[in-house]
Amino acid sequence: MSCTIRNTGNRAGHEVVQLYVGDPQAQVARPVRELKGFTKLHLQPGASGTATFQLGARDLSYWSSAWQHWVLEGGQFVLAVGASSRDLRLTATIDVAAPAPLLRLDGMATLNEWLAHPEGSQALREAIGTDADGNPRGILSDPERCVVEGNFPLSTLATFPGTGFDHAAVEELTRRFTSA
């Protein structure tokens, strides 16, 4: 990615051009924008210069403590360039293709990671169960609670009241998915 910077003043000067990346569709909580590069340009009055940035897959990825490696989720990313995170003057959206990450689920995988996994979601829903009307029990009965607590590991949520599962259930779920 590159952009042109112009010195509109009547004195020579330096400008630090910063590149930020945001992933508004991420499955996990991520900052609104992350600094991924910067460069300093010296420009004479009226002169223009080009700031060039190279982005790789790692720049768009996040570290997963559950998976113990970097994860790249496909989708739309927002690129923003400016003098600071509060002075962004150019934005663009890019589409990134990446296979959906499926992981080996364990107790450190978050509620969101379990629910995003096709087999993991089904197993968790079965473990929590439903009421007489077929509605989900426990944490799955409250969508707002799922949003708030979705980035907690399942083993941590097992200690919370009203989740619908305990450590024994997490151990059983983990055994099913780590032995596969």
C-alpha positions as CSV (number, residue, x, y, z in Angstrom):
1,M,0.0,0.0,0.0
2,S,1.3,3.5,-0.8
3,C,0.0,7.0,-0.5
4,T,1.3,10.4,-1.5
5,I,2.0,13.1,1.1
6,R,2.4,16.7,0.2
7,N,4.0,19.5,2.2
8,T,1.5,22.4,1.7
9,G,3.5,24.8,3.9
10,N,6.3,27.2,3.1
11,R,9.0,25.4,5.2
12,A,10.7,22.1,4.9
13,G,9.4,19.6,7.4
14,H,9.1,16.0,8.5
15,E,6.0,13.9,8.6
16,V,5.6,10.5,10.3
17,V,3.0,8.6,8.3
18,Q,1.3,5.8,10.2
19,L,-0.6,2.8,8.9
20,Y,-3.4,1.2,11.0
21,V,-5.4,-1.9,10.4
22,G,-8.8,-2.8,11.9
23,D,-10.8,-6.0,11.8
24,P,-14.4,-5.1,12.5
25,Q,-15.7,-8.6,11.8
26,A,-13.2,-10.5,14.0
27,Q,-14.5,-13.5,16.0
28,V,-12.5,-12.4,19.0
29,A,-12.2,-9.0,20.7
30,R,-9.6,-6.9,18.9
31,P,-8.7,-3.2,19.1
32,V,-10.5,-0.9,16.8
33,R,-7.2,-0.3,15.0
34,E,-3.7,-1.5,15.4
35,L,-0.5,0.3,14.3
36,K,1.1,-1.9,11.7
37,G,3.7,0.4,10.2
38,F,5.1,3.9,10.0
39,T,7.6,5.8,8.0
40,K,9.2,9.3,8.3
41,L,9.3,11.6,5.2
42,H,11.3,14.8,4.9
43,L,9.6,17.2,2.4
44,Q,10.7,20.5,1.1
45,P,8.0,23.2,0.7
46,G,5.4,22.2,-1.9
47,A,7.1,18.8,-2.5
48,S,5.4,15.5,-2.4
49,G,6.7,12.1,-1.2
50,T,5.4,8.6,-1.2
51,A,4.9,6.5,1.9
52,T,4.9,2.8,1.1
53,F,3.9,0.0,3.4
54,Q,4.0,-3.8,3.0
55,L,1.4,-5.9,4.8
56,G,1.7,-9.6,5.3
57,A,-0.7,-12.2,6.7
58,R,0.9,-11.8,10.1
59,D,0.0,-8.1,10.1
60,L,-3.7,-9.1,9.8
61,S,-3.6,-12.0,12.3
62,Y,-4.1,-12.2,16.0
63,W,-2.4,-14.4,18.6
64,S,-4.7,-17.1,19.9
65,S,-3.8,-18.3,23.4
66,A,-6.1,-21.3,22.8
67,W,-4.3,-22.4,19.6
68,Q,-0.9,-21.1,20.5
69,H,-0.3,-19.6,17.1
70,W,-1.3,-16.7,14.9
71,V,-4.7,-16.9,13.3
72,L,-5.8,-15.1,10.2
73,E,-9.5,-14.7,9.7
74,G,-10.8,-13.9,6.3
75,G,-13.1,-11.0,5.8
76,Q,-13.0,-7.2,5.4
77,F,-10.1,-5.2,7.0
78,V,-10.0,-1.5,7.3
79,L,-6.7,0.2,6.4
80,A,-6.2,3.8,7.6
81,V,-3.3,6.2,7.1
82,G,-2.6,9.4,9.0
83,A,-0.3,11.4,11.3
84,S,-1.7,9.6,14.4
85,S,-4.6,7.3,15.4
86,R,-6.7,10.4,16.0
87,D,-5.7,12.1,12.7
88,L,-6.5,9.6,10.0
89,R,-6.8,11.1,6.5
90,L,-7.1,8.1,4.2
91,T,-9.0,4.9,4.6
92,A,-9.6,1.8,2.4
93,T,-11.3,-1.5,2.9
94,I,-9.7,-4.7,1.6
95,D,-11.2,-8.2,1.4
96,V,-8.9,-11.0,2.6
97,A,-9.6,-14.6,1.7
98,A,-8.6,-17.2,4.3
99,P,-9.9,-20.6,5.3
100,A,-12.1,-20.6,8.3
101,P,-9.8,-21.6,11.2
102,L,-10.9,-24.8,12.9
103,L,-9.0,-25.6,16.0
104,R,-8.4,-28.3,18.5
105,L,-10.9,-27.3,21.1
106,D,-9.9,-27.5,24.8
107,G,-10.7,-25.8,28.0
108,M,-8.7,-22.7,27.1
109,A,-10.7,-22.1,23.9
110,T,-13.2,-19.3,24.4
111,L,-17.0,-19.6,24.3
112,N,-16.9,-17.8,20.9
113,E,-14.4,-20.3,19.6
114,W,-16.5,-23.2,20.7
115,L,-19.6,-21.7,19.2
116,A,-17.9,-20.9,15.9
117,H,-16.7,-24.5,15.5
118,P,-19.4,-26.6,13.8
119,E,-19.0,-29.8,15.9
120,G,-17.9,-27.9,19.0
121,S,-21.0,-25.7,19.0
122,Q,-23.3,-28.8,18.7
123,A,-21.5,-30.6,21.5
124,L,-21.6,-27.6,23.8
125,R,-25.3,-27.0,23.1
126,E,-26.0,-30.7,23.9
127,A,-23.9,-30.5,27.1
128,I,-25.9,-27.4,28.3
129,G,-29.2,-28.7,27.1
130,T,-32.6,-27.1,26.6
131,D,-35.7,-26.4,28.7
132,A,-39.1,-28.1,28.3
133,D,-39.9,-25.7,25.4
134,G,-36.7,-26.5,23.6
135,N,-35.0,-23.2,24.4
136,P,-31.3,-23.2,25.4
137,R,-30.4,-23.2,29.0
138,G,-27.6,-21.5,31.0
139,I,-25.4,-19.0,29.3
140,L,-26.8,-19.8,25.8
141,S,-30.2,-18.6,27.0
142,D,-28.9,-15.0,27.2
143,P,-27.5,-13.6,24.0
144,E,-26.2,-10.4,25.8
145,R,-24.3,-12.6,28.3
146,C,-22.8,-14.6,25.4
147,V,-21.5,-11.3,23.9
148,V,-20.0,-10.1,27.2
149,E,-18.5,-13.4,28.3
150,G,-17.8,-14.8,24.8
151,N,-14.0,-14.2,25.0
152,F,-13.6,-16.0,28.3
153,P,-12.1,-19.6,28.1
154,L,-14.6,-22.3,28.7
155,S,-12.7,-23.5,31.8
156,T,-13.0,-20.0,33.4
157,L,-16.8,-19.8,32.5
158,A,-17.2,-23.2,34.3
159,T,-16.6,-21.3,37.6
160,F,-19.4,-18.7,36.9
161,P,-22.9,-19.4,38.2
162,G,-25.6,-20.1,35.7
163,T,-23.5,-21.1,32.7
164,G,-25.1,-24.6,32.6
165,F,-21.8,-26.5,32.8
166,D,-19.1,-27.2,35.3
167,H,-15.4,-28.3,35.2
168,A,-16.4,-31.9,34.7
169,A,-18.5,-31.0,31.6
170,V,-15.6,-29.0,30.2
171,E,-13.2,-31.9,30.8
172,E,-15.6,-34.3,29.0
173,L,-16.0,-31.9,26.1
174,T,-12.2,-31.4,25.9
175,R,-11.6,-35.1,26.0
176,R,-14.0,-35.5,23.0
177,F,-12.1,-32.9,20.9
178,T,-8.5,-33.5,21.9
179,S,-8.6,-37.2,21.3
180,A,-10.0,-36.8,17.8
